[in-house]
Amino acid sequence: MEKTEELEAILRGTPVLPVVVLEDAEAAVPLARALVAGGVHAIEVTLRTEAAFEAVRRIAEEVEEIAVGVGTVLAPDQLRRAERAGARFWVSPGMSPQLLEAARYCVLPGLPGAATASEAMALVEAGYHLQKFFPAEMAGGATYLKALAGPLPEIRFCPTGGISAQSASAYLCLPNVFAVGGSWLAPPEAVAGGDWARIEALAREAAALRPAG
C-alpha cells in the first residue's frame, strides 16, 4: 500500500482530526478512550511538550481503536522517534528540504503543510497529494481553499489552524477537503480536569460531520 493510500485508510471516517497538546502523559489514554467513545478514531498529538512522545507510546500500546499520529514535526529526528513510539502517521506545519528528504526514508505516511499554491505544487511534485493547509483561517480560510480546487484538483487538504466547531462545516463542504484539524475536541481545561464526558460529547458532534470531498 502506498503512503497516500495508507494515510487515507487511517483517516477515513474522521472528518475532524483532534489536534491535542498534552502536558501530562497520564491523560493520554483516558483522552484517547473518550474520543473513541465519541466515534473519533484518529488523534494528532503535537510535539510541543516533553510528554508528547510518551503520550504517543501509551496511546499506541493501550488504545488499539485509535490511530495516533504526531504533529508539529519540524526535524528529521522527530520522524525517527515517532516510529519508535508507535505513531501511525505524522503531520507538519510546513516542509523544509531536510524534512522532505528524511520523510523519503520514513515508513510512516505524512501530512505536510502548505499555505500557498506554490508550496502545494511543490509537495505534489514530492508525491504528497494529501496536505495540511496551515494556518487555515489566517491563510485565507475556506474561500482560499475553494479557489485552489479549480487549478489544483489533484490535491486534497486537511485545513488546520483557527477552525472551530462552528466554522468546520464551511471547510468540509468543499470538494478538496477530506478532513479538518480541530483543537476544540480536547479543550485544555477539560483535559486538565479529566472531564472525559465533555470530550466524548464533543467527539460525537464532530464525528457526525461529513466531508464533501
Sequence and secondary structure as in RCSB ss.txt:
>XXXX:A:sequence
MEKTEELEAILRGTPVLPVVVLEDAEAAVPLARALVAGGVHAIEVTLRTEAAFEAVRRIAEEVEEIAVGVGTVLA
PDQLRRAERAGARFWVSPGMSPQLLEAARYCVLPGLPGAATASEAMALVEAGYHLQKFFPAEMAGGATYLKALAG
PLPEIRFCPTGGISAQSASAYLCLPNVFAVGGSWLAPPEAVAGGDWARIEALAREAAALRPAG
>XXXX:A:secstr
  HHHHHHHHHTT SEEEEE  S GGGHHHHHHHHHHTT  EEEEESSSTTHHHHHHHHHHH TTSEEEEES  S
HHHHHHHHHHT SEEE SS  HHHHHHHHT SS EE EE SHHHHHHHHHTT  EEEETTTTTTTHHHHHHHHHT
T TT EEEEBSS  TTTHHHHHTSTTBS EEEGGGS HHHHHTT HHHHHHHHHHHHT     
